[in-house]
Amino acid sequence: MTDLTMWLEATGGLTAAGGVGYAKVRAPRAYWALVGLPVTLTRFGFSYRSTMDVCGLTVRPSGLRAFVTRNMARREVQPVPPKIRRVRGTSTGLRVTLRLPAGLEPADVAAASERLRHAWGVHSVTVAETKPGFVELRMTGYDVLRRVRMPRKAVPHDMIVPVALRDDGTAFERDYRKAPMALTLGANGSGKSMYQRNLIKGLAQLPIALVGVDCKRGVEQSGYAPRLSALATTPDDASSLFGVLVAEMEDRFDLLSKHGASDIWDLPGGLRPVPVVVLVDEVAELFLISSKKDEERRERIVTALIRLAQMARAVGIYLEVCGQRFGSDLGKGATMLRAQLTGRVVHRVNDKQTAEMGLADVAPDAVPAASLIQMDRPGTAVAADTSGGWSKIRTPAITRDEVIAVCRDFAHLVPDLPFLEPFRPYVPAEAPANGPSLVKPRPVAE
């Protein structure tokens, strides 16, 4: 009987250990909630002061505090670490709000993030300034980008579209009010198209106009025709379309001037023009020319794009430019246009120079991270903006058919914009999602 009991206890222990190991690999959220979070909280609580001390995140106490401690409390004067204001566990990690003592700044804590990660045994530690004097340590207990699961609260609203998951477990949102113009770079197979699909899926649910520019004869964007207000599939059509958008931009400026407003969002709802998001699938096709006769068309396109990028934010026209490379090798005007695209997302690239094209002028520290993205992690990218901050993100897997279905479901949101009517793609009454192209563009009026 004793032998049987010992055998059952040993078997039960091995089974439990095996179950925990299985959960750690196959169900990391459950493992973190049951095991990882309690262990991390305990380690953090017992080692916080010593960890901050060895990481150089303590300061000498003030003279008054040192005097009170030494002469009244009769204790040894010790360096002062940041004061813990709040500790909160999440489904993916741990959030700790710290009050910084005089002499420390957020950059000091951010510089020690790698040492803090190893000290507390978590997957990553990122630092975010919440308000002056306060920072939040965002710890993730496991690799949340291995299997992307977007937060439930991440839904499109206003001009904000959740597109991907950050490495700290929060949603990466494309905010057109903060970063009206953006550039997305990436090599073939890097997940660049996946990023665009998630973006279009979110934009399709908003009351805006979507304009597609896909000079690969529409092979990528043609399926989204039910939700597009315009689609250009050749450089000639794109040239005409950009000319119309520039004319609309000037008309909207006249409207703002008439009502004394500096932005369309200052106008009453009844007078506010419909926001327009222009999705350029492969920007190099608009810059490259095959013969001398194409130079005039290229100049028109480049001039129109630069004007839109410089001024169209105020009138609610936003550019979303995508490509494999975007540097001076594309010719005159390329670097000038790139400088106006404040939002940057760089997927896996074939060379370091391409990563520098997208990130060196806005977040130089992010270039090495973009150069080290693994090939077996499609959809992984580095996102940055002119604030200097950056983060690693990954878009959830989504099929083209799923996006097409969303575009059909929200086709009723296509606004009535007469200036885009000549470019409106033709959509058959019924067409199979996996069948031939849904779009047969109408002739464009010269």
C-alpha positions as CSV (number, residue, x, y, z in Angstrom):
1,M,0.0,0.0,0.0
2,T,2.9,2.3,0.9
3,D,4.5,1.6,-2.5
4,L,1.3,2.4,-4.3
5,T,0.9,5.7,-2.5
6,M,4.5,6.7,-3.3
7,W,3.9,5.7,-6.9
8,L,0.7,7.8,-7.1
9,E,2.4,10.8,-5.5
10,A,5.4,10.6,-7.9
11,T,3.1,10.2,-10.9
12,G,1.0,13.1,-9.8
13,G,4.0,15.3,-9.3
14,L,5.4,14.5,-12.7
15,T,2.0,15.0,-14.4
16,A,1.7,18.4,-12.7
17,A,5.2,19.4,-13.8
18,G,4.5,18.3,-17.3
19,G,1.2,20.2,-17.3
20,V,3.0,23.4,-16.2
21,G,5.7,22.9,-18.9
22,Y,3.1,22.3,-21.5
23,A,1.1,25.4,-20.5
24,K,4.3,27.5,-20.6
25,V,4.8,26.7,-24.2
26,R,1.3,26.2,-25.5
27,A,-0.8,28.4,-23.2
28,P,1.6,31.2,-22.1
29,R,-1.3,33.4,-20.9
30,A,-2.5,30.7,-18.5
31,Y,1.0,29.9,-17.3
32,W,1.7,33.6,-16.7
33,A,-1.5,34.1,-14.7
34,L,-1.0,30.9,-12.5
35,V,2.8,30.8,-12.1
36,G,4.7,33.6,-13.8
37,L,2.9,36.6,-12.2
38,P,3.1,35.4,-8.6
39,V,6.7,34.5,-9.0
40,T,7.6,37.8,-10.6
41,L,5.7,39.8,-8.0
42,T,7.6,38.0,-5.2
43,R,10.9,38.5,-6.9
44,F,10.2,42.2,-7.6
45,G,9.0,42.9,-4.0
46,F,12.1,41.3,-2.4
47,S,14.7,42.7,-4.7
48,Y,13.4,46.1,-5.8
49,R,15.7,48.3,-3.7
50,S,18.8,46.3,-4.2
51,T,18.1,46.1,-8.0
52,M,17.6,49.8,-8.3
53,D,20.8,50.4,-6.4
54,V,23.1,48.2,-8.5
55,C,21.5,49.5,-11.7
56,G,22.4,53.1,-10.7
57,L,18.8,54.2,-10.3
58,T,19.1,55.7,-6.8
59,V,20.1,59.2,-5.7
60,R,21.5,60.7,-2.5
61,P,18.8,61.8,-0.1
62,S,18.2,65.4,0.6
63,G,20.1,67.1,3.4
64,L,17.1,67.3,5.7
65,R,16.1,63.6,5.1
66,A,19.7,62.5,5.8
67,F,19.8,64.5,9.0
68,V,16.5,63.1,10.2
69,T,17.5,59.5,9.3
70,R,21.0,59.8,11.0
71,N,20.2,61.7,14.1
72,M,16.5,61.0,14.9
73,A,15.8,57.6,13.4
74,R,19.3,56.4,14.3
75,R,19.6,54.5,11.0
76,E,22.2,54.4,8.3
77,V,21.5,56.8,5.4
78,Q,20.9,54.9,2.2
79,P,20.4,56.0,-1.4
80,V,16.8,56.7,-2.4
81,P,15.3,54.7,-5.3
82,P,12.2,55.7,-7.3
83,K,9.1,55.4,-5.1
84,I,6.5,52.7,-6.1
85,R,3.1,54.3,-6.6
86,R,1.2,51.5,-8.2
87,V,1.7,47.8,-9.1
88,R,-0.8,46.2,-11.5
89,G,-0.7,42.7,-13.0
90,T,-2.1,42.2,-16.5
91,S,-2.8,39.1,-18.7
92,T,0.6,39.6,-20.4
93,G,2.8,41.1,-17.8
94,L,3.2,43.6,-15.0
95,R,2.8,47.4,-14.8
96,V,4.6,49.4,-12.2
97,T,4.3,53.2,-11.8
98,L,7.3,54.9,-10.3
99,R,7.7,58.4,-8.9
100,L,11.2,59.6,-9.9
101,P,13.3,61.3,-7.2
102,A,15.1,64.6,-8.0
103,G,18.1,63.8,-10.1
104,L,16.7,61.0,-12.2
105,E,14.9,61.3,-15.6
106,P,13.0,58.7,-17.7
107,A,16.0,58.2,-20.0
108,D,18.0,56.9,-17.0
109,V,15.4,54.2,-16.3
110,A,15.1,53.4,-20.0
111,A,18.9,52.9,-20.3
112,A,18.7,50.3,-17.5
113,S,15.7,48.4,-18.9
114,E,17.8,45.5,-20.1
115,R,19.4,45.0,-16.7
116,L,16.0,45.2,-15.0
117,R,14.7,42.6,-17.4
118,H,17.4,40.1,-16.3
119,A,17.1,41.0,-12.7
120,W,13.4,40.2,-12.5
121,G,13.3,37.4,-15.0
122,V,10.8,38.8,-17.5
123,H,10.8,38.8,-21.2
124,S,11.1,42.5,-21.7
125,V,10.9,45.8,-19.9
126,T,9.9,49.1,-21.6
127,V,9.7,52.5,-20.0
128,A,7.0,55.0,-20.8
129,E,6.7,58.5,-19.3
130,T,3.1,59.0,-18.1
131,K,3.5,62.6,-16.8
132,P,6.4,64.8,-15.5
133,G,8.2,62.9,-12.8
134,F,6.4,59.6,-13.3
135,V,7.3,56.6,-15.5
136,E,5.6,53.3,-16.0
137,L,7.6,50.1,-16.2
138,R,5.8,47.8,-18.7
139,M,7.1,44.2,-18.1
140,T,6.0,41.4,-20.3
141,G,6.2,37.9,-18.9
142,Y,6.5,36.1,-22.2
143,D,7.0,36.7,-25.9
144,V,3.6,38.2,-26.8
145,L,4.6,38.5,-30.5
146,R,5.0,34.8,-31.0
147,R,1.2,34.4,-31.3
148,V,-0.5,37.7,-31.8
149,R,-3.7,38.3,-29.9
150,M,-5.1,41.8,-30.1
151,P,-6.7,43.3,-27.0
152,R,-10.5,43.1,-27.0
153,K,-10.8,46.8,-26.5
154,A,-8.8,47.5,-29.6
155,V,-11.5,48.6,-32.1
156,P,-11.4,51.4,-34.7
157,H,-12.8,54.7,-33.6
158,D,-12.5,58.4,-34.7
159,M,-9.4,58.4,-36.9
160,I,-7.6,55.7,-34.8
161,V,-7.1,52.2,-36.2
162,P,-5.5,49.3,-34.1
163,V,-3.2,47.6,-36.6
164,A,-0.7,45.5,-34.6
165,L,0.4,44.3,-31.2
166,R,3.4,46.0,-29.4
167,D,6.0,43.9,-27.6
168,D,4.7,45.3,-24.3
169,G,1.3,43.7,-24.9
170,T,-0.5,47.0,-25.9
171,A,-2.1,47.7,-29.2
172,F,-0.2,49.7,-31.8
173,E,-2.7,52.2,-33.2
174,R,-2.4,54.2,-36.4
175,D,-3.6,57.6,-35.3
176,Y,-4.2,59.9,-38.3
177,R,-4.7,62.9,-36.1
178,K,-1.2,62.6,-34.6
179,A,0.7,61.2,-37.6
180,P,-1.3,62.1,-40.7
181,M,1.3,60.8,-43.2
182,A,3.1,57.5,-42.9
183,L,5.6,55.3,-44.7
184,T,5.8,51.5,-44.5
185,L,8.8,49.7,-45.8
186,G,9.7,46.0,-46.0
187,A,11.1,43.3,-48.3
188,N,9.1,40.7,-50.1
189,G,7.6,38.2,-47.6
190,S,8.2,40.5,-44.6
191,G,4.5,41.0,-43.8
192,K,4.1,44.4,-45.4
193,S,0.9,43.3,-47.2
194,M,-0.4,41.8,-43.9
195,Y,0.1,45.2,-42.3
196,Q,-1.9,46.9,-45.1
197,R,-4.7,44.4,-44.8
198,N,-5.1,45.0,-41.1
199,L,-5.1,48.7,-41.8
200,I,-7.7,48.5,-44.5
201,K,-9.9,46.3,-42.4
202,G,-9.9,48.9,-39.7
203,L,-10.3,51.9,-42.0
204,A,-13.2,50.2,-43.8
205,Q,-15.3,50.4,-40.6
206,L,-14.9,54.2,-40.3
207,P,-17.0,56.9,-42.1
208,I,-14.2,58.0,-44.4
209,A,-13.2,57.8,-48.1
210,L,-10.6,55.2,-49.1
211,V,-8.5,55.9,-52.2
212,G,-6.4,53.1,-53.6
213,V,-3.3,53.4,-55.8
214,D,-2.0,50.0,-56.9
215,C,0.1,50.3,-60.0
216,K,0.6,46.5,-60.1
217,R,-2.7,46.5,-62.2
218,G,-4.7,46.3,-58.9
219,V,-3.7,42.8,-58.0
220,E,-3.7,43.6,-54.3
221,Q,-6.3,46.3,-53.8
222,S,-8.8,45.4,-56.5
223,G,-10.6,43.0,-54.1
224,Y,-11.3,45.9,-51.8
225,A,-13.3,47.8,-54.5
226,P,-16.7,47.6,-52.7
227,R,-15.3,50.0,-50.0
228,L,-13.0,52.1,-52.2
229,S,-14.1,55.6,-53.4
230,A,-11.4,55.5,-56.1
231,L,-8.8,53.2,-57.5
232,A,-5.9,53.9,-59.8
233,T,-4.1,50.8,-61.3
234,T,-1.7,52.5,-63.7
235,P,0.7,55.4,-63.4
236,D,-1.4,57.5,-65.9
237,D,-4.5,57.0,-63.8
238,A,-2.5,57.8,-60.6
239,S,-1.3,61.0,-62.2
240,S,-4.9,62.1,-62.9
241,L,-6.1,61.0,-59.5
242,F,-3.4,63.0,-57.6
243,G,-4.2,66.0,-59.7
244,V,-7.9,65.8,-58.6
245,L,-6.8,65.3,-55.0
246,V,-4.7,68.5,-55.1
247,A,-7.6,70.5,-56.6
248,E,-9.8,69.1,-53.8
249,M,-7.2,70.1,-51.2
250,E,-7.3,73.7,-52.5
251,D,-11.1,73.8,-52.4
252,R,-11.0,72.6,-48.8
253,F,-8.5,75.3,-47.9
254,D,-11.0,77.9,-49.3
255,L,-13.7,76.4,-47.1
256,L,-11.5,76.7,-44.0
257,S,-10.6,80.3,-44.9
258,K,-14.2,81.2,-45.4
259,H,-15.2,79.9,-41.9
260,G,-12.0,81.1,-40.1
261,A,-10.8,77.6,-39.3
262,S,-7.3,76.1,-39.5
263,D,-8.3,72.5,-39.5
264,I,-11.4,70.5,-40.7
265,W,-11.9,69.3,-37.2
266,D,-12.6,72.8,-36.1
267,L,-15.6,72.9,-38.5
268,P,-19.2,72.0,-37.4
269,G,-20.2,68.4,-38.3
270,G,-22.5,69.6,-41.1
271,L,-19.7,71.5,-42.9
272,R,-16.8,69.2,-42.3
273,P,-15.6,67.4,-45.4
274,V,-15.2,63.7,-45.4
275,P,-11.7,62.6,-44.4
276,V,-9.8,60.8,-47.3
277,V,-7.1,58.2,-46.8
278,V,-4.9,57.5,-49.8
279,L,-3.3,54.1,-49.8
280,V,-0.2,53.8,-52.1
281,D,0.7,50.2,-52.5
282,E,4.1,50.4,-54.2
283,V,5.5,53.9,-54.3
284,A,8.5,53.0,-56.5
285,E,6.1,52.3,-59.5
286,L,5.2,56.0,-59.4
287,F,8.8,57.2,-59.4
288,L,10.5,54.9,-61.9
289,I,10.3,55.6,-65.6
290,S,11.0,53.4,-68.6
291,S,11.5,56.1,-71.2
292,K,12.1,59.8,-71.6
293,K,8.4,60.5,-72.4
294,D,7.4,59.3,-69.0
295,E,9.4,62.1,-67.2
296,E,6.6,64.6,-67.5
297,R,4.1,62.3,-65.9
298,R,6.6,61.4,-63.1
299,E,7.1,65.1,-62.3
300,R,3.4,65.7,-62.0
301,I,3.0,62.7,-59.7
302,V,6.0,63.6,-57.5
303,T,4.9,67.3,-57.3
304,A,1.4,66.3,-56.3
305,L,2.5,63.8,-53.7
306,I,4.9,66.4,-52.1
307,R,2.1,69.0,-52.0
308,L,-0.3,66.6,-50.4
309,A,2.2,65.4,-47.8
310,Q,3.1,69.0,-46.9
311,M,-0.3,70.6,-46.6
312,A,-3.2,68.1,-46.8
313,R,-3.3,67.2,-43.1
314,A,-5.3,70.3,-42.3
315,V,-8.0,69.5,-44.9
316,G,-8.3,65.8,-43.9
317,I,-6.4,64.1,-46.7
318,Y,-3.9,61.5,-45.4
319,L,-1.2,59.5,-47.2
320,E,-0.3,55.9,-46.4
321,V,2.7,55.2,-48.6
322,C,4.1,51.6,-48.9
323,G,7.2,50.3,-50.6
324,Q,10.3,48.1,-50.5
325,R,12.8,50.9,-50.6
326,F,12.4,54.6,-50.5
327,G,15.6,56.6,-50.9
328,S,17.4,59.0,-53.2
329,D,17.9,56.1,-55.7
330,L,14.3,56.6,-56.8
331,G,15.2,60.0,-58.2
332,K,14.4,63.7,-57.6
333,G,11.8,64.4,-54.9
334,A,12.0,61.0,-53.1
335,T,13.8,62.3,-50.0
336,M,11.7,65.4,-49.9
337,L,8.5,63.3,-49.8
338,R,9.9,60.9,-47.3
339,A,10.8,63.8,-44.9
340,Q,7.0,64.7,-44.8
341,L,5.9,61.1,-43.8
342,T,6.1,61.3,-40.0
343,G,4.9,57.8,-39.1
344,R,7.3,55.0,-39.9
345,V,6.9,51.3,-39.9
346,V,9.8,49.2,-41.1
347,H,9.5,45.4,-41.6
348,R,12.3,43.0,-42.3
349,V,14.6,44.5,-45.0
350,N,17.3,43.1,-47.2
351,D,20.0,45.6,-46.2
352,K,20.8,48.0,-43.4
353,Q,20.6,51.0,-45.7
354,T,16.8,50.4,-46.2
355,A,16.3,50.4,-42.5
356,E,18.2,53.7,-42.2
357,M,16.0,55.2,-44.9
358,G,12.9,54.6,-42.8
359,L,14.2,55.1,-39.3
360,A,17.5,57.0,-39.1
361,D,16.0,60.5,-39.3
362,V,13.2,59.8,-36.7
363,A,14.6,57.1,-34.4
364,P,18.2,56.2,-35.0
365,D,18.3,53.8,-32.1
366,A,15.7,51.6,-33.8
367,V,17.8,50.9,-36.9
368,P,19.7,47.9,-35.3
369,A,16.4,46.4,-34.2
370,A,14.9,46.6,-37.7
371,S,18.0,45.0,-39.2
372,L,17.7,42.0,-36.9
373,I,14.1,41.0,-37.6
374,Q,14.0,37.2,-38.2
375,M,12.7,35.8,-41.5
376,D,10.5,33.3,-39.7
377,R,8.5,36.1,-38.0
378,P,6.5,37.7,-40.9
379,G,4.5,40.7,-39.8
380,T,7.2,41.8,-37.3
381,A,8.2,45.4,-37.7
382,V,9.6,48.4,-35.9
383,A,7.3,51.4,-35.6
384,A,8.6,54.9,-34.9
385,D,7.6,58.5,-35.2
386,T,9.1,62.0,-34.9
387,S,8.8,61.9,-31.1
388,G,11.9,59.7,-31.1
389,G,10.2,56.7,-29.5
390,W,9.9,53.3,-31.1
391,S,8.6,49.9,-30.4
392,K,8.6,46.4,-32.0
393,I,5.2,45.3,-33.3
394,R,3.7,42.4,-35.1
395,T,0.4,42.3,-37.1
396,P,-2.1,39.5,-36.6
397,A,-2.4,37.0,-39.5
398,I,-5.4,37.8,-41.7
399,T,-6.3,36.6,-45.2
400,R,-7.2,38.8,-48.2
401,D,-10.6,37.1,-48.3
402,E,-11.4,38.2,-44.7
403,V,-10.6,41.9,-45.6
404,I,-12.7,41.6,-48.8
405,A,-15.6,40.4,-46.7
406,V,-15.2,43.4,-44.3
407,C,-15.1,45.8,-47.3
408,R,-18.4,44.3,-48.6
409,D,-20.0,44.5,-45.2
410,F,-19.2,48.2,-44.9
411,A,-19.7,49.1,-48.5
412,H,-22.6,51.3,-47.4
413,L,-20.1,53.7,-45.8
414,V,-18.7,54.8,-49.1
415,P,-19.3,58.5,-49.2
416,D,-20.8,60.4,-52.2
417,L,-17.8,62.4,-53.4
418,P,-18.4,63.7,-57.0
419,F,-14.7,64.6,-57.5
420,L,-13.8,61.0,-57.1
421,E,-16.6,59.6,-59.2
422,P,-14.6,59.2,-62.4
423,F,-12.2,57.0,-60.5
424,R,-14.8,54.9,-58.7
425,P,-14.1,51.2,-59.4
426,Y,-16.8,49.1,-61.0
427,V,-18.1,46.4,-58.7
428,P,-20.4,43.6,-60.0
429,A,-23.5,42.9,-58.0
430,E,-22.2,39.5,-57.0
431,A,-18.7,38.2,-57.4
432,P,-16.9,35.3,-55.7
433,A,-14.2,36.3,-53.3
434,N,-11.7,33.8,-54.9
435,G,-12.8,34.5,-58.4
436,P,-11.5,37.0,-61.0
437,S,-10.8,40.6,-60.2
438,L,-13.7,42.5,-58.7
439,V,-12.7,45.7,-60.3
440,K,-13.1,47.0,-63.8
441,P,-12.1,50.6,-63.6
442,R,-14.1,53.2,-65.4
443,P,-12.4,55.3,-68.0
444,V,-10.8,58.3,-66.4
445,A,-11.9,61.7,-67.8
446,E,-8.9,63.7,-69.0
